[in-house]
Amino acid sequence: MQTAAGLLAALGDSIEAIKAHLATMDEDKLEALLGVMPSKSIAGSAEMVMLIHLYRELQNRQRHSNVLPFPTAKP
């Protein structure tokens, strides 16, 4: 049981590292990476996990670039 818990912890750390790395990439590199990823992946595969995080990063960037900041109220 400890082996499984250790592997799951390592997997979680790896996924967080991938998300952090994607956040540092510029949009051109993200689009290029998306272009070379397989369009169909097996559910739960490493490719599927990568695609999900890649799409999320691109969507977050699109959402944040379209939002205008509201001025904050002065107390």
Phi, psi and omega per residue, in radians:
M1 nan -0.607 3.126
Q2 -1.182 -0.581 3.110
T3 -1.109 -0.770 3.131
A4 -1.115 -0.736 3.132
A5 -1.119 -0.686 3.105
G6 -1.148 -0.708 3.116
L7 -1.163 -0.703 3.111
L8 -1.145 -0.668 3.095
A9 -1.130 -0.740 3.113
A10 -1.126 -0.679 3.101
L11 -1.108 -0.775 3.105
G12 -1.062 -0.716 3.104
D13 -1.118 -0.697 3.134
S14 -1.138 -0.729 3.130
I15 -1.126 -0.732 3.097
E16 -1.107 -0.662 3.103
A17 -1.136 -0.698 3.097
I18 -1.104 -0.806 3.127
K19 -1.051 -0.726 3.137
A20 -1.147 -0.686 3.127
H21 -1.170 -0.732 3.106
L22 -1.061 -0.623 -3.135
A23 -1.154 -0.408 -3.133
T24 -1.545 -0.225 -3.080
M25 -1.402 2.579 3.072
D26 -1.398 2.915 -3.029
E27 -1.109 -0.607 3.124
D28 -1.090 -0.734 3.132
K29 -1.204 -0.650 3.092
L30 -1.104 -0.760 3.112
E31 -1.119 -0.690 3.109
A32 -1.135 -0.724 3.104
L33 -1.108 -0.711 3.099
L34 -1.077 -0.638 -3.131
G35 -1.169 -0.501 -3.109
V36 -1.683 -0.129 3.112
M37 -1.320 2.581 3.106
P38 -1.128 2.471 -3.097
S39 -1.328 -0.447 3.101
K40 -2.159 2.232 3.135
S41 -2.285 2.713 3.081
I42 -1.260 2.377 3.136
A43 -0.989 2.272 3.117
G44 1.522 -0.042 -3.139
S45 -1.362 2.880 3.116
A46 -1.068 -0.638 3.120
E47 -1.112 -0.717 -3.138
M48 -1.144 -0.740 3.119
V49 -1.080 -0.764 3.133
M50 -1.101 -0.769 3.123
L51 -1.068 -0.735 -3.139
I52 -1.069 -0.818 -3.136
H53 -1.196 -0.585 3.099
L54 -1.145 -0.826 3.092
Y55 -1.084 -0.730 3.135
R56 -1.086 -0.733 3.134
E57 -1.113 -0.771 3.119
L58 -1.119 -0.728 3.125
Q59 -1.150 -0.708 3.111
N60 -1.081 -0.696 3.131
R61 -1.176 -0.680 3.121
Q62 -1.162 -0.727 3.137
R63 -1.112 -0.762 -3.087
H64 -1.265 -0.458 3.138
S65 -1.377 -0.298 -3.133
N66 -1.701 -0.016 -3.067
V67 -1.737 2.227 3.071
L68 -1.625 2.342 -3.118
P69 -1.267 2.426 3.037
F70 -1.443 2.494 3.047
P71 -1.191 2.445 -3.125
T72 -1.431 2.539 3.111
A73 -1.254 2.401 3.120
K74 -1.517 2.283 -3.118
P75 -1.273 nan nan
